[in-house]
Amino acid sequence: AVIIVFGALIIGGLMAASMTFGHRNGFLFALGGATSAWISGNALLIDRPRIYALFVGIAAVLLIASTITLVV
């Protein structure tokens, strides 16, 4: 449960930082990453490990893209 809270905090922080600095694309990437992470949680509940892995990968790529748009 602690990992989930820290993950949500990091994603929320990316969203807030992107909004503060006016990076709309970074915010949308972070929002997409949060949505993908949420879907992966549901896939884990219904015991679909391949769908879970796919959406975790999508979330990771989107959150890395959000971080890159924030830094650059």
N, C-alpha and C positions, 0 to 999 in steps of 0.2 A: 504494500500500500504506500510505503514511503517513496518508492521509485516512481509510482504513478503521480504522486503529488509533486515531486521535483521535476518530472517531465512536463507536467502541465504548467508549472511555474516558469520553466525555461521557454516553452512555447509562448506563453502569455507575455513574457519579457521581450521576446523577439517581436511580437505584435506591437507592444507598447513602444519599443524603441523605433520600429519602422514608422509608426504613426507620428512619433515625436519629431523625427528627422525628416519627415515628409516623403518617405520612400513607399509609394503605393504598391509597387511590385513586391517589395520585401514583405509587406503586410499580407498581400494575397498569397504569397508562397507559404508564409507561416500559417495562415488560415487553412490552406490546402493540406499542409502537414498535420495540423490539428485534426482536421476532418478524417484524413487517412488513418491517423492513430486511433481515432474513435471507432472507425469501421473495423480496424484490426482487432480491437477489443471485443467487438461483437462477434467477429469470426472465431475468436478464441473461445467464446462462450458456447458457440454451437459446434465446436470441435472440428474446425476446418483449418488444419495447420498450413496448407499451401496458400490459402487465401490470406491467412494471418501473415505469413512470411512476405507475400507480395505487397500487402498494404504497409507493413513495417518498412519495407524497402522504399516504397513510394514516399512515405512520410520522411524517411531519412534524406532522400534526394531533395525533396521540397524544402526541408529545414536547412539543409546545407546551402541551397540556392538562396534562401532568405538571408542567411548569414553573409553570404558573398555580396548580395546587393546592399546589405547594410554597411559592410566594411568598405566596399569600392565606391 
